[in-house]
Amino acid sequence: MPETTVSIITPCYNAGRFIAGAIESVLAQDVPYQMIIVDDGSTDNTQEVIESYGGDIELLRGDHAGVAHARNKALSALRGRYVLLLDADDRLERGALRRLVNAANGSEQIVYGGFSSWDADMKRRLAVHAAKRLRPHPFLFLSRGNYSPPGAMLFPRDVFDAAGTFDQAVAGCEDWDFLARTARAGYRFRRIGPAVFNYRRHMASASNQAYSMYRSGCEVIRRCHRRDPRLARDVFPDGNTVDNIDDNLLNYGASCLALAVLGGDEAGARMILQEMDPAGLCRLKSAGRSYRLGLAWYGLALGGDRTDGIRAAMAGTAALLHGHAGDRRTAAGILGNLLTPDFGELLRQPGPKKALRLFREWRLSRGIPAAAAAAPDGDTD
């Protein structure tokens, strides 16, 4: 193996509470590595924590400019044959680099594995996410939505020459935007089975900002459906010409809306709804999928009675939201009143029984048929 096999880029901003865990998970790896931490203008004790590890870490500093700028700052310092992007609040599994490098086997493939999601204190495992098959083609898959945080992927270093760098204009989705470009540039993806890193779910996570994620994600999808001058090579010169872009935007928007509602983010949900087409929401093809996505990322993370109450409420409304019952007129009519103050109050009520009772009262007060309010029981693709 070369002297440095993997360069790890870790941007951080006021991450004093978490950064030691990320560093320790890298120090435990058994592959020659270079860890570059870019302090994006932190004002807490982040710098002191990093410097306590001495020469094991390469520390770069800059004014606060965002994750994309911080990652780009590290690119000129890379020495490894491969690159891994590890956020400051996440941790690699022991042996992760070895498994990823062995799977790459000296090739120019992008290798990716599964990951585990944890609560904010990294004490309770919320879910284990197997690595998905990126079908029918990685680029077509990624032009519809993202599938993993970046810490589960190993990139060949030359990927930045072919696909470009990170774009702060799509903050919160810059890793998805970059990953879609790597697939569009023709890089092959290899999937391995084991979980290779641990993802922390907490309210400061970028993926908890539903409206911001919605705006940035929609821009990523639009870019995937048109020419992209950022690419040095492009095997899809006209972008995704297979899918209907409106359908991809609707499916992604519905997922963001489900995340906002399940997270109790009424303001974010209202803003997303204002920018979405109610009639379009009623023709979504994946009611159950969007619903389960919301439960997987938010329902499990919140924990306790509040989760049960929100789950019960969302189960009662998801079908209406996505036109699952086939009653498009009723579904379209209710969207305008979906997040009224009394419904927002419903979301704040603890306990599944009380939430279900309040939901029934809310449904009846608006004359919504019980059939239309049934919870989805699976995908409707």
JOFEN-V527845 format. One record per residue. N is the residue number from 1. RES is the residue in three letters. NEAR is the number of other C-alpha atoms within 8 Angstrom. D_CENTER is the distance of its C-alpha to the mean C-alpha in Angstrom with 2 decimals. Layout:
N_RES_NEAR_D_CENTER ; N_RES_NEAR_D_CENTER
This chain:
1_MET_4_32.78 ; 2_PRO_5_32.73 ; 3_GLU_5_33.00 ; 4_THR_12_29.33 ; 5_THR_13_27.10 ; 6_VAL_15_23.58 ; 7_SER_16_22.59 ; 8_ILE_12_19.71 ; 9_ILE_15_18.25 ; 10_THR_13_17.09 ; 11_PRO_14_16.78 ; 12_CYS_14_17.66 ; 13_TYR_10_18.80 ; 14_ASN_11_20.79 ; 15_ALA_13_19.35 ; 16_GLY_11_22.77 ; 17_ARG_7_21.75 ; 18_PHE_10_19.17 ; 19_ILE_14_20.12 ; 20_ALA_10_22.96 ; 21_GLY_10_20.86 ; 22_ALA_15_18.81 ; 23_ILE_9_22.21 ; 24_GLU_8_23.96 ; 25_SER_12_21.49 ; 26_VAL_10_22.26 ; 27_LEU_6_25.96 ; 28_ALA_8_26.07 ; 29_GLN_11_25.18 ; 30_ASP_7_28.16 ; 31_VAL_8_27.43 ; 32_PRO_8_28.73 ; 33_TYR_10_25.97 ; 34_GLN_14_25.68 ; 35_MET_12_23.31 ; 36_ILE_13_22.88 ; 37_ILE_13_21.59 ; 38_VAL_16_21.40 ; 39_ASP_15_22.30 ; 40_ASP_15_21.09 ; 41_GLY_11_24.02 ; 42_SER_13_23.59 ; 43_THR_6_26.29 ; 44_ASP_8_26.09 ; 45_ASN_10_27.27 ; 46_THR_15_24.49 ; 47_GLN_10_27.06 ; 48_GLU_7_29.58 ; 49_VAL_11_27.31 ; 50_ILE_12_26.40 ; 51_GLU_8_30.07 ; 52_SER_6_31.22 ; 53_TYR_8_30.02 ; 54_GLY_7_32.45 ; 55_GLY_5_32.48 ; 56_ASP_6_29.68 ; 57_ILE_12_27.16 ; 58_GLU_9_27.31 ; 59_LEU_9_26.47 ; 60_LEU_9_26.01 ; 61_ARG_8_26.16 ; 62_GLY_10_25.65 ; 63_ASP_6_25.47 ; 64_HIS_8_22.31 ; 65_ALA_9_20.62 ; 66_GLY_9_16.84 ; 67_VAL_11_14.42 ; 68_ALA_11_15.22 ; 69_HIS_11_18.91 ; 70_ALA_14_18.82 ; 71_ARG_13_17.42 ; 72_ASN_10_19.93 ; 73_LYS_8_22.66 ; 74_ALA_13_22.39 ; 75_LEU_7_22.79 ; 76_SER_6_26.57 ; 77_ALA_5_26.99 ; 78_LEU_8_25.45 ; 79_ARG_8_27.99 ; 80_GLY_12_26.22 ; 81_ARG_11_26.25 ; 82_TYR_11_22.56 ; 83_VAL_13_19.61 ; 84_LEU_13_16.68 ; 85_LEU_11_14.05 ; 86_LEU_14_13.92 ; 87_ASP_11_12.65 ; 88_ALA_11_15.55 ; 89_ASP_11_14.40 ; 90_ASP_14_13.48 ; 91_ARG_13_16.20 ; 92_LEU_13_17.30 ; 93_GLU_10_19.19 ; 94_ARG_8_22.88 ; 95_GLY_10_23.87 ; 96_ALA_11_20.41 ; 97_LEU_11_21.70 ; 98_ARG_10_24.81 ; 99_ARG_8_23.13 ; 100_LEU_14_20.90 ; 101_VAL_10_23.94 ; 102_ASN_7_26.27 ; 103_ALA_9_24.16 ; 104_ALA_12_24.07 ; 105_ASN_6_27.86 ; 106_GLY_5_28.59 ; 107_SER_5_26.98 ; 108_GLU_9_24.77 ; 109_GLN_11_22.03 ; 110_ILE_13_18.36 ; 111_VAL_14_18.12 ; 112_TYR_13_15.10 ; 113_GLY_15_15.16 ; 114_GLY_16_13.58 ; 115_PHE_15_12.30 ; 116_SER_13_13.17 ; 117_SER_13_11.52 ; 118_TRP_16_14.16 ; 119_ASP_13_15.44 ; 120_ALA_8_16.03 ; 121_ASP_7_19.23 ; 122_MET_8_18.09 ; 123_LYS_7_20.92 ; 124_ARG_7_19.52 ; 125_ARG_10_17.38 ; 126_LEU_10_15.26 ; 127_ALA_8_14.38 ; 128_VAL_10_14.67 ; 129_HIS_9_12.33 ; 130_ALA_10_14.56 ; 131_ALA_12_13.80 ; 132_LYS_7_13.77 ; 133_ARG_5_16.55 ; 134_LEU_8_15.56 ; 135_ARG_7_18.31 ; 136_PRO_6_20.44 ; 137_HIS_7_19.48 ; 138_PRO_11_16.38 ; 139_PHE_11_16.56 ; 140_LEU_10_17.15 ; 141_PHE_11_14.25 ; 142_LEU_13_11.86 ; 143_SER_14_13.75 ; 144_ARG_10_12.64 ; 145_GLY_10_8.85 ; 146_ASN_7_6.23 ; 147_TYR_6_6.77 ; 148_SER_5_6.07 ; 149_PRO_7_5.78 ; 150_PRO_9_8.99 ; 151_GLY_11_11.44 ; 152_ALA_13_12.15 ; 153_MET_12_13.69 ; 154_LEU_13_17.18 ; 155_PHE_12_18.30 ; 156_PRO_11_21.95 ; 157_ARG_9_23.01 ; 158_ASP_6_24.43 ; 159_VAL_10_21.12 ; 160_PHE_8_21.13 ; 161_ASP_7_24.55 ; 162_ALA_11_23.61 ; 163_ALA_14_20.18 ; 164_GLY_12_20.49 ; 165_THR_7_18.67 ; 166_PHE_12_15.73 ; 167_ASP_11_15.99 ; 168_GLN_10_15.85 ; 169_ALA_6_16.50 ; 170_VAL_12_12.87 ; 171_ALA_13_11.85 ; 172_GLY_10_8.30 ; 173_CYS_11_7.51 ; 174_GLU_13_10.34 ; 175_ASP_10_8.99 ; 176_TRP_11_8.02 ; 177_ASP_12_11.42 ; 178_PHE_13_13.13 ; 179_LEU_9_12.13 ; 180_ALA_13_13.37 ; 181_ARG_12_16.47 ; 182_THR_12_17.19 ; 183_ALA_12_17.35 ; 184_ARG_11_19.41 ; 185_ALA_14_21.66 ; 186_GLY_9_22.60 ; 187_TYR_10_21.13 ; 188_ARG_8_21.27 ; 189_PHE_10_18.59 ; 190_ARG_10_19.86 ; 191_ARG_10_18.23 ; 192_ILE_11_19.57 ; 193_GLY_8_19.67 ; 194_PRO_8_19.31 ; 195_ALA_15_16.37 ; 196_VAL_14_16.44 ; 197_PHE_14_14.46 ; 198_ASN_13_13.62 ; 199_TYR_12_10.51 ; 200_ARG_12_11.76 ; 201_ARG_10_10.73 ; 202_HIS_8_12.82 ; 203_MET_5_13.50 ; 204_ALA_5_13.25 ; 205_SER_8_9.56 ; 206_ALA_7_8.11 ; 207_SER_7_5.50 ; 208_ASN_10_8.99 ; 209_GLN_9_10.49 ; 210_ALA_14_10.42 ; 211_TYR_12_13.02 ; 212_SER_9_11.95 ; 213_MET_14_8.52 ; 214_TYR_12_10.89 ; 215_ARG_8_13.38 ; 216_SER_13_11.48 ; 217_GLY_12_9.64 ; 218_CYS_11_13.14 ; 219_GLU_9_14.70 ; 220_VAL_13_12.73 ; 221_ILE_14_13.94 ; 222_ARG_9_17.36 ; 223_ARG_10_17.63 ; 224_CYS_12_17.04 ; 225_HIS_12_19.97 ; 226_ARG_10_22.46 ; 227_ARG_9_24.11 ; 228_ASP_9_22.29 ; 229_PRO_5_24.86 ; 230_ARG_6_22.60 ; 231_LEU_11_23.03 ; 232_ALA_10_26.13 ; 233_ARG_8_26.13 ; 234_ASP_9_24.60 ; 235_VAL_7_25.14 ; 236_PHE_8_23.87 ; 237_PRO_8_25.97 ; 238_ASP_8_25.56 ; 239_GLY_11_21.86 ; 240_ASN_12_20.83 ; 241_THR_7_24.15 ; 242_VAL_4_23.59 ; 243_ASP_7_21.33 ; 244_ASN_7_22.14 ; 245_ILE_9_19.77 ; 246_ASP_6_20.41 ; 247_ASP_9_19.28 ; 248_ASN_12_15.91 ; 249_LEU_11_15.51 ; 250_LEU_12_16.73 ; 251_ASN_12_14.52 ; 252_TYR_13_11.33 ; 253_GLY_12_13.18 ; 254_ALA_11_14.25 ; 255_SER_12_10.87 ; 256_CYS_13_10.23 ; 257_LEU_12_13.83 ; 258_ALA_13_13.61 ; 259_LEU_15_11.00 ; 260_ALA_14_13.47 ; 261_VAL_12_16.45 ; 262_LEU_14_15.45 ; 263_GLY_10_14.59 ; 264_GLY_10_17.99 ; 265_ASP_10_16.83 ; 266_GLU_10_19.80 ; 267_ALA_6_19.93 ; 268_GLY_11_16.41 ; 269_ALA_14_17.16 ; 270_ARG_9_20.50 ; 271_MET_9_19.29 ; 272_ILE_13_16.88 ; 273_LEU_10_19.84 ; 274_GLN_6_22.18 ; 275_GLU_6_20.44 ; 276_MET_10_20.05 ; 277_ASP_7_23.02 ; 278_PRO_9_24.27 ; 279_ALA_8_26.20 ; 280_GLY_9_23.26 ; 281_LEU_14_21.23 ; 282_CYS_14_24.17 ; 283_ARG_9_23.92 ; 284_LEU_12_20.41 ; 285_LYS_8_20.73 ; 286_SER_11_18.10 ; 287_ALA_16_18.89 ; 288_GLY_11_18.43 ; 289_ARG_9_15.15 ; 290_SER_12_13.47 ; 291_TYR_14_15.45 ; 292_ARG_8_14.51 ; 293_LEU_11_10.74 ; 294_GLY_13_11.60 ; 295_LEU_12_13.92 ; 296_ALA_10_11.89 ; 297_TRP_9_9.23 ; 298_TYR_11_11.87 ; 299_GLY_15_15.25 ; 300_LEU_10_15.40 ; 301_ALA_11_14.17 ; 302_LEU_9_16.82 ; 303_GLY_8_19.71 ; 304_GLY_6_23.34 ; 305_ASP_9_25.18 ; 306_ARG_12_22.78 ; 307_THR_11_20.21 ; 308_ASP_12_23.09 ; 309_GLY_18_24.13 ; 310_ILE_15_20.84 ; 311_ARG_12_20.37 ; 312_ALA_11_23.90 ; 313_ALA_13_23.56 ; 314_MET_11_20.45 ; 315_ALA_12_22.21 ; 316_GLY_13_25.09 ; 317_THR_11_23.33 ; 318_ALA_15_20.62 ; 319_ALA_16_23.40 ; 320_LEU_15_24.83 ; 321_LEU_11_21.58 ; 322_HIS_14_21.08 ; 323_GLY_15_24.78 ; 324_HIS_14_24.72 ; 325_ALA_11_28.39 ; 326_GLY_6_29.47 ; 327_ASP_9_31.13 ; 328_ARG_11_29.61 ; 329_ARG_6_32.15 ; 330_THR_10_31.54 ; 331_ALA_14_27.75 ; 332_ALA_12_28.04 ; 333_GLY_8_30.61 ; 334_ILE_9_28.63 ; 335_LEU_9_25.49 ; 336_GLY_7_27.45 ; 337_ASN_7_28.28 ; 338_LEU_7_25.20 ; 339_LEU_11_24.20 ; 340_THR_7_27.76 ; 341_PRO_6_28.74 ; 342_ASP_8_30.04 ; 343_PHE_11_26.84 ; 344_GLY_11_24.97 ; 345_GLU_8_27.62 ; 346_LEU_11_26.97 ; 347_LEU_12_23.37 ; 348_ARG_10_24.88 ; 349_GLN_10_27.43 ; 350_PRO_10_27.26 ; 351_GLY_10_28.13 ; 352_PRO_12_27.54 ; 353_LYS_7_31.17 ; 354_LYS_10_31.44 ; 355_ALA_16_28.22 ; 356_LEU_12_29.51 ; 357_ARG_8_32.88 ; 358_LEU_9_31.56 ; 359_PHE_12_29.45 ; 360_ARG_8_32.61 ; 361_GLU_8_34.58 ; 362_TRP_10_32.10 ; 363_ARG_12_32.07 ; 364_LEU_9_35.86 ; 365_SER_7_36.38 ; 366_ARG_6_34.79 ; 367_GLY_6_36.54 ; 368_ILE_10_33.52 ; 369_PRO_8_34.74 ; 370_ALA_7_33.64 ; 371_ALA_6_32.82 ; 372_ALA_14_30.31 ; 373_ALA_14_28.59 ; 374_ALA_11_28.13 ; 375_ALA_9_24.80 ; 376_PRO_12_23.16 ; 377_ASP_5_23.91 ; 378_GLY_7_21.88 ; 379_ASP_10_20.50 ; 380_THR_8_22.84 ; 381_ASP_4_22.10
